[in-house]
């Protein structure tokens, strides 16, 4: 007698992907707008259906088992195909405008592919993306200028939103050998307030390392040009450092803690904005 095939419930698969991306049942429940008890029950049902333990919970968060790591890749592909089919067949009439705010550096490095895939699935939805400093994004979001906003925040998670990205930060300069430990460190920074600027200054102050602001610029391109010209040192996410610049992650400069990117939702999101939110959480998570 042939073996009975197991048909997976995609709602359960979506919950698994959210937990794996967030690293936490509570944050996953928030992103899915479900009760945490519901999320726990869905995970139990998925593991029962597969007959495998997919993740281990601890006070520190969630760790995928070997079987969970294998399943995650397939799960993401299943959801991507499902969402594309729904967009093209079930929701071909989905149209409208979604207003998204994002920091320039994050938008430049991480969003193009994410948004391109969304546009491919929902060609009638127009995206309006505004890049700015996090403080300005928060101000505009509070005034109703955005449906969704990606903002930098400290790892404490204060300020609400769903964590979708964590960034290790490094010091960036044109030549690490040119750093003069006997003089104040020249900094290339964004205008106050800026998460990266605050992180750099706080780290240097804790280490009692003298510093001075050598160049202030609100754009990523302008800051990189200043660093390449040798005007000073800046702070960037590790995976955003251009190949022609040098980095220091630790001595002789103080260590920099990771920062986070959180996704904020306006109340009463339109269906297109809800789809984009789910898409961002899944892709970045």
N, C-alpha and C positions, 0 to 999 in steps of 0.2 A: 504493500500500500504506500503511495507516495506521501512524502512528509508534508504536513500542512504548513502553508506559507504564513508568515507573520506580516500583517499589514500595520505599519507604524502610523500612529496618530501624529499628524504634523504639529498640532498644538503642543504636544509633549516634546517633540523635537525642537520647536522654537524655544520652549522654556529651558531645555538643556543648553542650547547655544547661548541664551542670555546669561545663564548662571556661569558658564565657562568663560564668557567674555568679561563679566563683571567681577568674577571671583568671589561672589557673595550672594547668598539667597535673598537677603533683604533688598539689595540694590536691583537684583534681577526682578523681584516682585514689583518694585517701583516702576521699572522700565516697562513692564508688561501690564501695569495697572491691575495687579492681582493681589490677593492676600498672601502673606508668606506661607500660611498653612496650605493654601491651594497649590503653590509652587512646590512645596515639599511632597504633597500627595501626587502631583504630576510626575515628579522625578521617580517616585516609587513605582508608579504605573509603567513608566518607560523602562526602568530596569527589570521589572517583572516580565514585560513583553519580550525583552531581549535575553533575559536569563543571565544578565551580566551586571556586575557592579561597575558603574561608570565614574563615580566620584566619591571621594572621602571628605567628610566635613570635620573641621577642627576649629578651635577658638581663633586661629589665625586666618581662616577663610576656607576655600575649597581647593582640593587638589584632585586632578583627573587621574584615574587609574590608567593602566596601559590600554585597556579596552576603551576607556573614555577618550583617550588621545586619538585612537584609530577612528572611533565613531564621529568625533568632532568634524573632521574633514568632510566626511560623507554628509553629515547633518547640514553643514553650511551649503553644500552643493544642492541638497534636496530643497532647502528653503529658497535658495536663489532661483532655481528652476520653477518652483511652485509660485513664487511671487511674480515671476515674469509671465507665466501662463495666465495667472489671474489678471495681471495688468493688461494683457493683450486680448483676452477672450471675455473674461467676466466683467472687467471694468474699462472697456475701451473708451467710454464716455468720460473717464476721469480727467478733469481739466481744471485749471485755475492757476493762481499765483501763490508761491510759497516764498516768504521773506526770511532769509537766513543771515545771521551775523556771525563772523568768525575772525579770530586773530589772523593777521596777514601771513605770518610765518607758517602757522598750522595750515591755513587754507592753501598756501602755495605748495606745500610738500605732500599733504595727505588727502585733500578733498577732491582734486580733479578727477581721479579715477572713480571715487565713490559717487560723485555727482553725475559723471558720465554714464555710469551703470543705471542710476535712477532715471536719467533722461531717456535712456534707451528703453526702459520698461514703461515709462509714462511720458511719451513724446508730446502730449498736449498740455503738460504741466510746465509752466514757466517758472524758472528759478531766479530770484533776485538776491544776489549775494553781496553783502557789505563787509569789507575788511576794515578793522580799526583796532585800537588798543582796547584791552579788556574793560577798563573803567568806562570808556565811552560806549562800548557795547552794552554793558550793564545799564547805563543811564538810558540809552535808546530803547533797550528791551523793556525797562520799567515804564517807559512812556508809550509802549505799544507799537514801536516801530518794526518789531520782528515777530514772526511766528515761532521761530526757533533761534537759539543763540548758543554757539560754542564759545566757552570762556575759560581762561586759565584760572586756577584756584590753588590754594595751599592744600596739602594732603589731609588736613583736618576735615575737609569736606564741607566747611561752613559756607552758607550761601545757597544751599539747595542745588537742584539739578542732579543728573545722573552721570556718574563718572564713565567716560567712554575711552579715555586714553591716559596713560601715564608716561611722562617724559623724563628720562635721565638727562640732567644738564651738565655741560662741561664749559670750561673756559676756552675761548677761541682767540687766536692771535696769528699774526703773519709768520712769526718765528719764535718758538718758545725759548730759544737760546738768547734772545734779545731782552728778556725780562731782567730788569735791574732790581735786585732785592734790596738795594740801599736807598731806593727812591720810592715815593708814593706811586702805586700802580695806576697808570692812566686807563680810565674806563670809557668805553663807547657804549652808550645806553639810550634807551627810549625816554621820553619825558616822564616825569612823575605824575601819577603813580603807575608803576609797571611791575608785574610779578617778578620778572627776571632781574630788573634793576634792584628791587628790594632784596631778592635772594643773594645777589652778588655783594651788596653793601653789608647785609647782616652777617654773611660768612666772613668777610674781611674784618669787620669790627670784632666778631668773636675771636678771631685769630690775632687781633691787634696788629693787623697789617695795614699800614698807611695807604690811602688811595685818594684819587682826585678824578673828577669828571672832566675828561679831555674833549669829548664830542657827544652831542645830544642830537638824535635824529629819530623821527617818528616812523620811518619806513625801514623795512628789512634791507632793501637794496642799498639805501643810503648808509646804513650802519655797516654792512659788509664792505662797501667801498672804502669807508673810513678805516676799518680794520686792515684791509689789504694795502692801504696806503701807509700803514704803520703808525696810525694815530693813537692806537690803544688796544685794549682787550675787551671782549664782549662775552656774553653768556648766551648759549644756544642749546637746543636739544641735540643730543649726540648724533642722531641720524640726519640732521639738517646741515651739518658742517660741510662747506664746499671742499672739494678734494685739494685745492691749492692753499688751504689754511691749516694751521697746526692747532692741536688741542692739548689741554692739560686736565686730567681728571684726578686731582689730588696734589700732593707736594710737587713743587714748592708753594702752590696756592691751596687754600682751604677747600675741603670737599663741599660739593653742592648737592643738596637734597633734590629728589625728584619733585616735579610739579605735576599737576593734573589738568586735564581738559574735561569739563563737564558740559552736558547738553541741557539747556533750559527750555521749557515748554511754556508758551502762552496759554492762558485758559481757553477752553472751547476751540480746540484746533479744528481746522477744516479737514475733510478726508485726505486731500493731497498732502497737507502738513503732517497728518498722522502717519501716512505711508513713508514720508521722507524721514521722520523721526525713527520709525522702526528700521528703516534701511540703514541709517547712520549708526544706530546702536549695534546692528548685526555686523556691519562691515568693519567698523572700528573696533568693536569688542573682540 
